[in-house]
Amino acid sequence: MQTTQCPICSSDIIIDEESSEKDLVNCLNCGAELEIVTLQPLQLNPLQQESGEEDDNN
Ligand SMILES: [Zn+2]
């Protein structure tokens, strides 16, 4: 088991050992859905819900 920080609220998020890339985890503090982008290093990508913000794609 490892922990990382929520990219939104910076609270601790526990990543299960059985989790793999592309899995989704939920932040227990702010409720955000986060996709595991890579496990080494552990990187989370917040899924956008209803707000229509786009950063990367054009
Ligand atoms: Zn959070």
N, CA, C, O and the ligand as a Tripos MOL2 file, in Angstrom:
@<TRIPOS>MOLECULE
protein
  233   231    59     0     0
PROTEIN
NO_CHARGES

@<TRIPOS>ATOM
      1 N           0.8490   -1.1980    0.0000 N.3       1 MET1
      2 CA          0.0000    0.0000    0.0000 C.3       1 MET1
      3 C           0.8790    1.2400    0.0000 C.2       1 MET1
      4 O           1.9080    1.2930    0.6730 O.2       1 MET1
      5 N           0.4710    2.1960   -0.7370 N.am      2 GLN2
      6 CA          1.2030    3.4490   -0.7230 C.3       2 GLN2
      7 C           0.2150    4.6050   -0.6890 C.2       2 GLN2
      8 O          -0.9640    4.4530   -1.0090 O.2       2 GLN2
      9 N           0.7110    5.7250   -0.3070 N.am      3 THR3
     10 CA         -0.1590    6.8950   -0.2430 C.3       3 THR3
     11 C           0.4120    7.9940   -1.1120 C.2       3 THR3
     12 O           1.6150    8.0640   -1.3650 O.2       3 THR3
     13 N          -0.4770    8.8360   -1.5530 N.am      4 THR4
     14 CA         -0.0650   10.0050   -2.3090 C.3       4 THR4
     15 C          -0.9910   11.1390   -1.9130 C.2       4 THR4
     16 O          -1.8720   10.9720   -1.0700 O.2       4 THR4
     17 N          -0.7860   12.2750   -2.5200 N.am      5 GLN5
     18 CA         -1.6090   13.4130   -2.1720 C.3       5 GLN5
     19 C          -2.6130   13.6990   -3.2720 C.2       5 GLN5
     20 O          -2.3160   13.5930   -4.4620 O.2       5 GLN5
     21 N          -3.7990   14.0620   -2.8420 N.am      6 CYS6
     22 CA         -4.8140   14.5040   -3.7850 C.3       6 CYS6
     23 C          -4.3340   15.7590   -4.4970 C.2       6 CYS6
     24 O          -3.9280   16.7210   -3.8440 O.2       6 CYS6
     25 N          -4.3730   15.7650   -5.8260 N.am      7 PRO7
     26 CA         -3.9290   16.9510   -6.5590 C.3       7 PRO7
     27 C          -4.8550   18.1410   -6.3670 C.2       7 PRO7
     28 O          -4.4990   19.2690   -6.7110 O.2       7 PRO7
     29 N          -6.0150   17.9020   -5.8330 N.am      8 ILE8
     30 CA         -6.9840   18.9770   -5.6620 C.3       8 ILE8
     31 C          -6.9290   19.5590   -4.2540 C.2       8 ILE8
     32 O          -6.8340   20.7730   -4.0770 O.2       8 ILE8
     33 N          -6.9890   18.6860   -3.2620 N.am      9 CYS9
     34 CA         -7.0750   19.1960   -1.8910 C.3       9 CYS9
     35 C          -5.8710   18.8100   -1.0390 C.2       9 CYS9
     36 O          -5.7880   19.1940    0.1280 O.2       9 CYS9
     37 N          -4.9330   18.0500   -1.6180 N.am     10 SER10
     38 CA         -3.6740   17.7130   -0.9540 C.3      10 SER10
     39 C          -3.8290   16.8310    0.2750 C.2      10 SER10
     40 O          -2.9010   16.7200    1.0750 O.2      10 SER10
     41 N          -4.9710   16.2110    0.4340 N.am     11 SER11
     42 CA         -5.0850   15.2530    1.5250 C.3      11 SER11
     43 C          -4.5400   13.9010    1.0750 C.2      11 SER11
     44 O          -4.3810   13.6450   -0.1180 O.2      11 SER11
     45 N          -4.2590   13.0500    2.0440 N.am     12 ASP12
     46 CA         -3.6620   11.7620    1.7240 C.3      12 ASP12
     47 C          -4.6600   10.8480    1.0310 C.2      12 ASP12
     48 O          -5.8310   10.7820    1.4030 O.2      12 ASP12
     49 N          -4.1770   10.1520    0.0270 N.am     13 ILE13
     50 CA         -4.9820    9.1590   -0.6660 C.3      13 ILE13
     51 C          -4.2380    7.8300   -0.6090 C.2      13 ILE13
     52 O          -3.0490    7.7520   -0.9180 O.2      13 ILE13
     53 N          -4.9520    6.8010   -0.2120 N.am     14 ILE14
     54 CA         -4.3440    5.4810   -0.1110 C.3      14 ILE14
     55 C          -4.5460    4.7390   -1.4310 C.2      14 ILE14
     56 O          -5.6670    4.6040   -1.9210 O.2      14 ILE14
     57 N          -3.4480    4.2700   -1.9850 N.am     15 ILE15
     58 CA         -3.4950    3.5010   -3.2230 C.3      15 ILE15
     59 C          -3.3140    2.0280   -2.8810 C.2      15 ILE15
     60 O          -2.2940    1.6300   -2.3190 O.2      15 ILE15
     61 N          -4.2940    1.2430   -3.2200 N.am     16 ASP16
     62 CA         -4.2320   -0.1810   -2.9240 C.3      16 ASP16
     63 C          -3.1450   -0.8500   -3.7520 C.2      16 ASP16
     64 O          -2.8710   -0.4590   -4.8860 O.2      16 ASP16
     65 N          -2.5380   -1.8640   -3.1590 N.am     17 GLU17
     66 CA         -1.4840   -2.5750   -3.8840 C.3      17 GLU17
     67 C          -1.9930   -3.1910   -5.1710 C.2      17 GLU17
     68 O          -1.2440   -3.3470   -6.1360 O.2      17 GLU17
     69 N          -3.2620   -3.5380   -5.1820 N.am     18 GLU18
     70 CA         -3.8130   -4.2000   -6.3610 C.3      18 GLU18
     71 C          -4.1990   -3.2150   -7.4500 C.2      18 GLU18
     72 O          -4.5750   -3.6120   -8.5530 O.2      18 GLU18
     73 N          -4.1060   -1.9480   -7.1420 N.am     19 SER19
     74 CA         -4.4470   -0.9610   -8.1590 C.3      19 SER19
     75 C          -3.4170   -0.9720   -9.2740 C.2      19 SER19
     76 O          -2.2450   -1.2830   -9.0670 O.2      19 SER19
     77 N          -3.8850   -0.6260  -10.4510 N.am     20 SER20
     78 CA         -2.9730   -0.5640  -11.5800 C.3      20 SER20
     79 C          -3.2350    0.7290  -12.3380 C.2      20 SER20
     80 O          -4.1560    1.4840  -12.0270 O.2      20 SER20
     81 N          -2.4080    0.9550  -13.3290 N.am     21 GLU21
     82 CA         -2.5940    2.1540  -14.1360 C.3      21 GLU21
     83 C          -3.9720    2.1340  -14.7810 C.2      21 GLU21
     84 O          -4.4950    1.0800  -15.1430 O.2      21 GLU21
     85 N          -4.5420    3.3140  -14.9140 N.am     22 LYS22
     86 CA         -5.8760    3.5140  -15.4670 C.3      22 LYS22
     87 C          -6.9950    3.2240  -14.4540 C.2      22 LYS22
     88 O          -8.1700    3.4440  -14.7490 O.2      22 LYS22
     89 N          -6.6340    2.7360  -13.2760 N.am     23 ASP23
     90 CA         -7.6570    2.5540  -12.2550 C.3      23 ASP23
     91 C          -8.1060    3.9080  -11.7120 C.2      23 ASP23
     92 O          -7.3990    4.9100  -11.8140 O.2      23 ASP23
     93 N          -9.2890    3.9010  -11.1400 N.am     24 LEU24
     94 CA         -9.8110    5.1210  -10.5580 C.3      24 LEU24
     95 C          -9.8210    5.0110   -9.0510 C.2      24 LEU24
     96 O         -10.1610    3.9680   -8.4920 O.2      24 LEU24
     97 N          -9.4510    6.0830   -8.4070 N.am     25 VAL25
     98 CA         -9.5490    6.1530   -6.9570 C.3      25 VAL25
     99 C         -10.3510    7.4000   -6.6060 C.2      25 VAL25
    100 O         -10.4190    8.3620   -7.3720 O.2      25 VAL25
    101 N         -10.9430    7.3510   -5.4460 N.am     26 ASN26
    102 CA        -11.7090    8.5030   -4.9880 C.3      26 ASN26
    103 C         -11.0100    9.1570   -3.8100 C.2      26 ASN26
    104 O         -10.5670    8.4790   -2.8820 O.2      26 ASN26
    105 N         -10.9170   10.4430   -3.8510 N.am     27 CYS27
    106 CA        -10.4260   11.1780   -2.6980 C.3      27 CYS27
    107 C         -11.5110   11.1770   -1.6320 C.2      27 CYS27
    108 O         -12.6480   11.5820   -1.8770 O.2      27 CYS27
    109 N         -11.1360   10.7140   -0.4420 N.am     28 LEU28
    110 CA        -12.1330   10.6360    0.6200 C.3      28 LEU28
    111 C         -12.4490   12.0150    1.1930 C.2      28 LEU28
    112 O         -13.4880   12.2140    1.8230 O.2      28 LEU28
    113 N         -11.5660   12.9360    0.9720 N.am     29 ASN29
    114 CA        -11.7750   14.2620    1.5480 C.3      29 ASN29
    115 C         -12.6620   15.1320    0.6600 C.2      29 ASN29
    116 O         -13.6630   15.6700    1.1300 O.2      29 ASN29
    117 N         -12.3100   15.2750   -0.6100 N.am     30 CYS30
    118 CA        -13.0650   16.1860   -1.4690 C.3      30 CYS30
    119 C         -13.9430   15.4360   -2.4630 C.2      30 CYS30
    120 O         -14.7310   16.0490   -3.1840 O.2      30 CYS30
    121 N         -13.8100   14.0990   -2.5050 N.am     31 GLY31
    122 CA        -14.6830   13.3030   -3.3480 C.3      31 GLY31
    123 C         -14.3090   13.2790   -4.8120 C.2      31 GLY31
    124 O         -15.0670   12.7690   -5.6370 O.2      31 GLY31
    125 N         -13.1520   13.8240   -5.1470 N.am     32 ALA32
    126 CA        -12.7420   13.8630   -6.5450 C.3      32 ALA32
    127 C         -12.4260   12.4640   -7.0570 C.2      32 ALA32
    128 O         -11.9040   11.6250   -6.3230 O.2      32 ALA32
    129 N         -12.7470   12.2260   -8.3170 N.am     33 GLU33
    130 CA        -12.3330   10.9890   -8.9610 C.3      33 GLU33
    131 C         -10.9830   11.2080   -9.6130 C.2      33 GLU33
    132 O         -10.7780   12.1650  -10.3580 O.2      33 GLU33
    133 N         -10.0660   10.3000   -9.3160 N.am     34 LEU34
    134 CA         -8.7060   10.4520   -9.8020 C.3      34 LEU34
    135 C          -8.2920    9.1900  -10.5360 C.2      34 LEU34
    136 O          -8.4920    8.0750  -10.0530 O.2      34 LEU34
    137 N          -7.7210    9.3830  -11.6940 N.am     35 GLU35
    138 CA         -7.2280    8.2410  -12.4590 C.3      35 GLU35
    139 C          -5.7440    8.0610  -12.2040 C.2      35 GLU35
    140 O          -4.9800    9.0260  -12.2100 O.2      35 GLU35
    141 N          -5.3440    6.8240  -11.9800 N.am     36 ILE36
    142 CA         -3.9260    6.5380  -11.8010 C.3      36 ILE36
    143 C          -3.2620    6.5570  -13.1790 C.2      36 ILE36
    144 O          -3.5310    5.7090  -14.0290 O.2      36 ILE36
    145 N          -2.4090    7.5260  -13.3710 N.am     37 VAL37
    146 CA         -1.7390    7.6520  -14.6670 C.3      37 VAL37
    147 C          -0.5430    6.7140  -14.7190 C.2      37 VAL37
    148 O          -0.4140    5.9030  -15.6360 O.2      37 VAL37
    149 N           0.3160    6.8330  -13.7400 N.am     38 THR38
    150 CA          1.4400    5.9120  -13.6220 C.3      38 THR38
    151 C           1.6090    5.5370  -12.1590 C.2      38 THR38
    152 O           1.2760    6.3060  -11.2570 O.2      38 THR38
    153 N           2.1360    4.3350  -11.9440 N.am     39 LEU39
    154 CA          2.3600    3.8810  -10.5730 C.3      39 LEU39
    155 C           3.7670    4.2160  -10.0960 C.2      39 LEU39
    156 O           3.9820    4.4460   -8.9060 O.2      39 LEU39
    157 N           4.7060    4.2440  -11.0000 N.am     40 GLN40
    158 CA          6.0910    4.5720  -10.6580 C.3      40 GLN40
    159 C           6.5990    5.6350  -11.6070 C.2      40 GLN40
    160 O           6.9420    5.3180  -12.7460 O.2      40 GLN40
    161 N           6.6580    6.8710  -11.1850 N.am     41 PRO41
    162 CA          6.1820    7.3820   -9.9000 C.3      41 PRO41
    163 C           4.6680    7.4840   -9.8890 C.2      41 PRO41
    164 O           4.0310    7.5550  -10.9400 O.2      41 PRO41
    165 N           4.1140    7.4910   -8.7280 N.am     42 LEU42
    166 CA          2.6840    7.5500   -8.5980 C.3      42 LEU42
    167 C           2.1630    8.9220   -9.0200 C.2      42 LEU42
    168 O           2.5250    9.9590   -8.4650 O.2      42 LEU42
    169 N           1.2990    8.8740  -10.0250 N.am     43 GLN43
    170 CA          0.7940   10.1300  -10.5620 C.3      43 GLN43
    171 C          -0.7000   10.0040  -10.7900 C.2      43 GLN43
    172 O          -1.1650    9.0490  -11.4120 O.2      43 GLN43
    173 N          -1.4370   10.9590  -10.2910 N.am     44 LEU44
    174 CA         -2.8840   10.9300  -10.4120 C.3      44 LEU44
    175 C          -3.3690   12.0560  -11.3030 C.2      44 LEU44
    176 O          -2.8530   13.1730  -11.2740 O.2      44 LEU44
    177 N          -4.3710   11.7290  -12.0900 N.am     45 ASN45
    178 CA         -4.9680   12.7340  -12.9520 C.3      45 ASN45
    179 C          -6.4230   12.9300  -12.5320 C.2      45 ASN45
    180 O          -7.2170   11.9930  -12.6100 O.2      45 ASN45
    181 N          -6.7760   14.1160  -12.0960 N.am     46 PRO46
    182 CA         -8.1650   14.3350  -11.6980 C.3      46 PRO46
    183 C          -9.0980   14.2980  -12.8890 C.2      46 PRO46
    184 O          -8.8770   14.9900  -13.8830 O.2      46 PRO46
    185 N         -10.1360   13.4950  -12.7900 N.am     47 LEU47
    186 CA        -11.1210   13.4510  -13.8610 C.3      47 LEU47
    187 C         -12.0130   14.6720  -13.7580 C.2      47 LEU47
    188 O         -12.4550   15.0580  -12.6760 O.2      47 LEU47
    189 N         -12.2630   15.2610  -14.8950 N.am     48 GLN48
    190 CA        -13.1070   16.4330  -14.8840 C.3      48 GLN48
    191 C         -14.5520   16.0010  -14.8860 C.2      48 GLN48
    192 O         -14.9440   15.1000  -15.6270 O.2      48 GLN48
    193 N         -15.3230   16.6320  -14.0700 N.am     49 GLN49
    194 CA        -16.7080   16.2060  -13.9530 C.3      49 GLN49
    195 C         -17.6330   17.1030  -14.7450 C.2      49 GLN49
    196 O         -17.9090   16.8160  -15.9090 O.2      49 GLN49
    197 N         -18.1000   18.1320  -14.1800 N.am     50 GLU50
    198 CA        -19.0840   18.9260  -14.9160 C.3      50 GLU50
    199 C         -18.5490   20.2650  -15.3790 C.2      50 GLU50
    200 O         -19.1180   20.8930  -16.2720 O.2      50 GLU50
    201 N         -17.4670   20.6980  -14.7790 N.am     51 SER51
    202 CA        -16.9160   21.9650  -15.2240 C.3      51 SER51
    203 C         -16.1780   21.7530  -16.5350 C.2      51 SER51
    204 O         -15.4050   20.8030  -16.6610 O.2      51 SER51
    205 N         -16.4010   22.6080  -17.4960 N.am     52 GLY52
    206 CA        -15.8550   22.3730  -18.8150 C.3      52 GLY52
    207 C         -14.5070   22.9950  -19.0330 C.2      52 GLY52
    208 O         -14.2970   23.7460  -19.9850 O.2      52 GLY52
    209 N         -13.5980   22.6810  -18.1480 N.am     53 GLU53
    210 CA        -12.2620   23.2330  -18.3260 C.3      53 GLU53
    211 C         -11.3910   22.2430  -19.0770 C.2      53 GLU53
    212 O         -11.4100   21.0440  -18.8000 O.2      53 GLU53
    213 N         -10.6420   22.7490  -20.0120 N.am     54 GLU54
    214 CA         -9.7210   21.8860  -20.7300 C.3      54 GLU54
    215 C          -8.3430   22.5230  -20.7170 C.2      54 GLU54
    216 O          -8.1760   23.7080  -21.0050 O.2      54 GLU54
    217 N          -7.3730   21.7100  -20.3770 N.am     55 ASP55
    218 CA         -6.0230   22.2540  -20.2770 C.3      55 ASP55
    219 C          -5.1180   21.7550  -21.3880 C.2      55 ASP55
    220 O          -4.4100   22.5310  -22.0300 O.2      55 ASP55
    221 N          -5.1500   20.4670  -21.6020 N.am     56 ASP56
    222 CA         -4.1080   19.8630  -22.4220 C.3      56 ASP56
    223 C          -4.4350   19.8550  -23.9070 C.2      56 ASP56
    224 O          -3.5950   20.1780  -24.7470 O.2      56 ASP56
    225 N          -5.6590   19.4830  -24.2110 N.am     57 ASN57
    226 CA         -5.9840   19.2810  -25.6230 C.3      57 ASN57
    227 C          -6.5000   20.5590  -26.2560 C.2      57 ASN57
    228 O          -7.0860   21.4240  -25.6050 O.2      57 ASN57
    229 N          -6.2620   20.6350  -27.5070 N.am     58 ASN58
    230 CA         -6.6890   21.8350  -28.1900 C.3      58 ASN58
    231 C          -7.6370   21.4980  -29.3320 C.2      58 ASN58
    232 O          -8.1050   22.3970  -30.0300 O.2      58 ASN58
    233 ZN         -9.1450   15.6440   -2.5690 Zn       59 ZN59
@<TRIPOS>BOND
     1     1     2 1
     2     2     3 1
     3     3     4 2
     4     3     5 am
     5     5     6 1
     6     6     7 1
     7     7     8 2
     8     7     9 am
     9     9    10 1
    10    10    11 1
    11    11    12 2
    12    11    13 am
    13    13    14 1
    14    14    15 1
    15    15    16 2
    16    15    17 am
    17    17    18 1
    18    18    19 1
    19    19    20 2
    20    19    21 am
    21    21    22 1
    22    22    23 1
    23    23    24 2
    24    23    25 am
    25    25    26 1
    26    26    27 1
    27    27    28 2
    28    27    29 am
    29    29    30 1
    30    30    31 1
    31    31    32 2
    32    31    33 am
    33    33    34 1
    34    34    35 1
    35    35    36 2
    36    35    37 am
    37    37    38 1
    38    38    39 1
    39    39    40 2
    40    39    41 am
    41    41    42 1
    42    42    43 1
    43    43    44 2
    44    43    45 am
    45    45    46 1
    46    46    47 1
    47    47    48 2
    48    47    49 am
    49    49    50 1
    50    50    51 1
    51    51    52 2
    52    51    53 am
    53    53    54 1
    54    54    55 1
    55    55    56 2
    56    55    57 am
    57    57    58 1
    58    58    59 1
    59    59    60 2
    60    59    61 am
    61    61    62 1
    62    62    63 1
    63    63    64 2
    64    63    65 am
    65    65    66 1
    66    66    67 1
    67    67    68 2
    68    67    69 am
    69    69    70 1
    70    70    71 1
    71    71    72 2
    72    71    73 am
    73    73    74 1
    74    74    75 1
    75    75    76 2
    76    75    77 am
    77    77    78 1
    78    78    79 1
    79    79    80 2
    80    79    81 am
    81    81    82 1
    82    82    83 1
    83    83    84 2
    84    83    85 am
    85    85    86 1
    86    86    87 1
    87    87    88 2
    88    87    89 am
    89    89    90 1
    90    90    91 1
    91    91    92 2
    92    91    93 am
    93    93    94 1
    94    94    95 1
    95    95    96 2
    96    95    97 am
    97    97    98 1
    98    98    99 1
    99    99   100 2
   100    99   101 am
   101   101   102 1
   102   102   103 1
   103   103   104 2
   104   103   105 am
   105   105   106 1
   106   106   107 1
   107   107   108 2
   108   107   109 am
   109   109   110 1
   110   110   111 1
   111   111   112 2
   112   111   113 am
   113   113   114 1
   114   114   115 1
   115   115   116 2
   116   115   117 am
   117   117   118 1
   118   118   119 1
   119   119   120 2
   120   119   121 am
   121   121   122 1
   122   122   123 1
   123   123   124 2
   124   123   125 am
   125   125   126 1
   126   126   127 1
   127   127   128 2
   128   127   129 am
   129   129   130 1
   130   130   131 1
   131   131   132 2
   132   131   133 am
   133   133   134 1
   134   134   135 1
   135   135   136 2
   136   135   137 am
   137   137   138 1
   138   138   139 1
   139   139   140 2
   140   139   141 am
   141   141   142 1
   142   142   143 1
   143   143   144 2
   144   143   145 am
   145   145   146 1
   146   146   147 1
   147   147   148 2
   148   147   149 am
   149   149   150 1
   150   150   151 1
   151   151   152 2
   152   151   153 am
   153   153   154 1
   154   154   155 1
   155   155   156 2
   156   155   157 am
   157   157   158 1
   158   158   159 1
   159   159   160 2
   160   159   161 am
   161   161   162 1
   162   162   163 1
   163   163   164 2
   164   163   165 am
   165   165   166 1
   166   166   167 1
   167   167   168 2
   168   167   169 am
   169   169   170 1
   170   170   171 1
   171   171   172 2
   172   171   173 am
   173   173   174 1
   174   174   175 1
   175   175   176 2
   176   175   177 am
   177   177   178 1
   178   178   179 1
   179   179   180 2
   180   179   181 am
   181   181   182 1
   182   182   183 1
   183   183   184 2
   184   183   185 am
   185   185   186 1
   186   186   187 1
   187   187   188 2
   188   187   189 am
   189   189   190 1
   190   190   191 1
   191   191   192 2
   192   191   193 am
   193   193   194 1
   194   194   195 1
   195   195   196 2
   196   195   197 am
   197   197   198 1
   198   198   199 1
   199   199   200 2
   200   199   201 am
   201   201   202 1
   202   202   203 1
   203   203   204 2
   204   203   205 am
   205   205   206 1
   206   206   207 1
   207   207   208 2
   208   207   209 am
   209   209   210 1
   210   210   211 1
   211   211   212 2
   212   211   213 am
   213   213   214 1
   214   214   215 1
   215   215   216 2
   216   215   217 am
   217   217   218 1
   218   218   219 1
   219   219   220 2
   220   219   221 am
   221   221   222 1
   222   222   223 1
   223   223   224 2
   224   223   225 am
   225   225   226 1
   226   226   227 1
   227   227   228 2
   228   227   229 am
   229   229   230 1
   230   230   231 1
   231   231   232 2
@<TRIPOS>SUBSTRUCTURE
     1 MET1         2 RESIDUE 1 A MET
     2 GLN2         6 RESIDUE 1 A GLN
     3 THR3        10 RESIDUE 1 A THR
     4 THR4        14 RESIDUE 1 A THR
     5 GLN5        18 RESIDUE 1 A GLN
     6 CYS6        22 RESIDUE 1 A CYS
     7 PRO7        26 RESIDUE 1 A PRO
     8 ILE8        30 RESIDUE 1 A ILE
     9 CYS9        34 RESIDUE 1 A CYS
    10 SER10       38 RESIDUE 1 A SER
    11 SER11       42 RESIDUE 1 A SER
    12 ASP12       46 RESIDUE 1 A ASP
    13 ILE13       50 RESIDUE 1 A ILE
    14 ILE14       54 RESIDUE 1 A ILE
    15 ILE15       58 RESIDUE 1 A ILE
    16 ASP16       62 RESIDUE 1 A ASP
    17 GLU17       66 RESIDUE 1 A GLU
    18 GLU18       70 RESIDUE 1 A GLU
    19 SER19       74 RESIDUE 1 A SER
    20 SER20       78 RESIDUE 1 A SER
    21 GLU21       82 RESIDUE 1 A GLU
    22 LYS22       86 RESIDUE 1 A LYS
    23 ASP23       90 RESIDUE 1 A ASP
    24 LEU24       94 RESIDUE 1 A LEU
    25 VAL25       98 RESIDUE 1 A VAL
    26 ASN26      102 RESIDUE 1 A ASN
    27 CYS27      106 RESIDUE 1 A CYS
    28 LEU28      110 RESIDUE 1 A LEU
    29 ASN29      114 RESIDUE 1 A ASN
    30 CYS30      118 RESIDUE 1 A CYS
    31 GLY31      122 RESIDUE 1 A GLY
    32 ALA32      126 RESIDUE 1 A ALA
    33 GLU33      130 RESIDUE 1 A GLU
    34 LEU34      134 RESIDUE 1 A LEU
    35 GLU35      138 RESIDUE 1 A GLU
    36 ILE36      142 RESIDUE 1 A ILE
    37 VAL37      146 RESIDUE 1 A VAL
    38 THR38      150 RESIDUE 1 A THR
    39 LEU39      154 RESIDUE 1 A LEU
    40 GLN40      158 RESIDUE 1 A GLN
    41 PRO41      162 RESIDUE 1 A PRO
    42 LEU42      166 RESIDUE 1 A LEU
    43 GLN43      170 RESIDUE 1 A GLN
    44 LEU44      174 RESIDUE 1 A LEU
    45 ASN45      178 RESIDUE 1 A ASN
    46 PRO46      182 RESIDUE 1 A PRO
    47 LEU47      186 RESIDUE 1 A LEU
    48 GLN48      190 RESIDUE 1 A GLN
    49 GLN49      194 RESIDUE 1 A GLN
    50 GLU50      198 RESIDUE 1 A GLU
    51 SER51      202 RESIDUE 1 A SER
    52 GLY52      206 RESIDUE 1 A GLY
    53 GLU53      210 RESIDUE 1 A GLU
    54 GLU54      214 RESIDUE 1 A GLU
    55 ASP55      218 RESIDUE 1 A ASP
    56 ASP56      222 RESIDUE 1 A ASP
    57 ASN57      226 RESIDUE 1 A ASN
    58 ASN58      230 RESIDUE 1 A ASN
    59 ZN59       233 GROUP 0 **** ****
